[in-house]
Structure formats: C-alpha cells, structure tokens
Amino acid sequence: MFDFSHRISLPQFAAVSRESIIMAILWWSLFILIFHFIRKRTKLIQNFGIVTLVVLLAAMLLRAFVPLDFFFTHTISSVLYGDILHFFTETSLFALPGTEFAVTPCVILLAIWAAGTLISLIRFIQKSYALQKQLNRTAHAPLQKDQAVLADMLARKGKPRRITLYRAVVLSPLTYGYFHPKILLPSGKQYSETELRCIFEHELTHYYHRDSWIKLFVQILCCVFWWNPLAYLFQEDVNQVIELHCDAAVCARFTSEEQCDYLKTVAVAARSMAAIKRKIRLEHQAASEFASSNTQEKMQQRIHLLFAISETPKCSKRYYGVLAVLLTALLLVSYLFILKPNMVHY
C-alpha cells in the first residue's frame, strides 16, 4: 500500500506534505471566489485600478503553487479529518490479481484524477491542432495597407519583427501562436488606418505581455484540476483581467483623442463579433482576440472602464506599497495553520 503521508523536507524552514498540498488547493479555491467577487465589481476596479487585480492574481498563483508548511505553521489536529483519511487510505477494497497490492478508495480517486487530466490534455491538444489547421487553411496575405501600418508601428517601437500578419476566416482580429505569433485580421473586412493602429496596438500589447502563455498555463491548470468547477471560473476571470489589463496598458500610451478612437474600435468589433456569433461559434483560449470578452457582461465592463479611463485615479507608489504589505500579510495568514489527521480511533 502507498504511504500517502510522506513529507518532503526543505532546508530548515519549510516542508511539502500531503496536508500542505490539500491546504493549497483549499486556499486557492477560496481565493478564486474572492477574486471573482472583486472582478465583477466594475466600480472597485475603477477606483483601485486594474493593476490591483493583476497583483492579486499573482498572489493567488503563488499560494496555489507554493504548498508549504513553514516553521511558524500551527498544526490543528482533526479527528474528523483523521477518520476520513483513514477510510480513503487504509480501507482495502480488493487486491490486484497476482499481487499483494491493495486498492483503496484513495488509489481509485488518484487513478480517476490522472485519467481525467490525461483526457483533458489530449482534448486540448486536439482542439488546438484542429484550430491551427483551420486557420492555416484560410490564412492568406494581408492587404498592402495592413502590412505598411504594422511595419511602421514595429519600427516606431524598435521591437524585433517576429510577428507575421495574415488575413483569415476569423470573427475579429486576434493574435495566435506561442513561438511564432501571428496577427490575423478578418477576411473581407476593411479597416481605416486609425482602426488598424488601435487593433495592432492591442494585439502587440498582448504579445509583449506574453498573454498567450498565461492563457496556456491557466488552461493546463484547468486540465489538471478538471474536477474543480472553480478552476473554470478562474479561467474566465483570468481571460477578462488579461483584456482589461491590455486595454489599460494601451490607453496609458494614447492621447485623449486616441483613447476615443480605441473605444470606438473596440465597440464596433464587439458589435460585429456578436452578430456573427449568432451564426458561427469559434472559441479558443490560446488566442487573444481584440473583442474576446465572450459574454455581454464582460464586454460591458470593458466598455465602461474604457469610458471611465480618464476618471480612474493614478495610484501612487505608497498605494502599491500598502497593497504589497496587505497581500503579503494575507499570504502569511494562509500559511499560519494546517490541518493534521488525528488517528485517535485507530
């Protein structure tokens, strides 16, 4: 039988154990609910800034992937937890034929978890491959004006020209790919130079922020925690925060007139995309679409925050210092205690 109580000690001050991993999953799930509550409050985002959400997101991921119990962690002994753990790890259901290996409920659950993770990863890879084939099949050379505007913007930014531009059968402009990203514009759609500059600024910001990689990481997280419905809520909120962060970064570089042009371009793209989606549905998490907010509520939030961009207060270094202290304190609180099984009945 497996020993599920194994503890991996780290130098002097911390260790990884079964209980610390369980606590990390529980805290991550709680933080998802808190994060979702804040993300849906547009007024809160307007008052405190999108950077606050981004920092909170980073703190959540840190807590999820640093499942440690430290020297200051207080142990809370639980008889109920001990009873549950004993049932799942010590109850022998049957032995594998020809072996002495006893199959327990915990072994079965871990096998189901592993199988579900493998199936989820395979489905994601198949979906990505099918979409890539579809995009490659419909992609063709862009208009000369498209290429000229993009080349001018890349030259002004002084960035290497690693991005290629195509026209393809897509609902709205999007950036696709990880190592060799492509900006895709809808075939047959005519854009003014102002619209092209707004679109390219948005898509280039996604590229420079490595947003496709963030979405890939979150997608893999959902494949691993496929059994946790909060993981999919987390994915939706991360996608929305990525779009809000991109909008804020673009508008920070624009003049007031350019911000108005950007708002109009986003609104037109969203309206066009909503009309087409009544007939066709094309959805993929690895692509960063110009109008990718997939519900009316999320798009309304983007538009509202763009309208209020001039009213959003500029946060001082003191504010970010206080924010860092508060989040650090919250993380420390989450490490203050850990549940340990009390096997008093056994």
Secondary structure, DSSP 8 states (H G I E B T S, - for coil): ---TT-EEE-SSSEEEEHHHHHHHHHHHHHHHHHHHHHHH-HHHHHHH-HHHHHHHHHHHHHHHH---EETT-EEEEEHHHHHHHHHHHH---EE-TTS--EE-HHHHHHHHHHHHHHHHHHHHHHHHHHHHHHHHHH-B---HHHHHHHHHHHHHHT-----EEEEES-SS-EEE-SSS-EEEEETT----HHHHHHHHHHHHHHHHTTHHHHHHHHHHHHHHTTT-HHHHHHHHHHHHHHHHHHHHHHHHHS-HHHHHHHHHHHHHHHHHHHHHTTT-----TTSEETT---SHHHHHHHHHHHHTTTTS----HHHHHHHHHHHHHHHHHHTSEEEEE--TT-
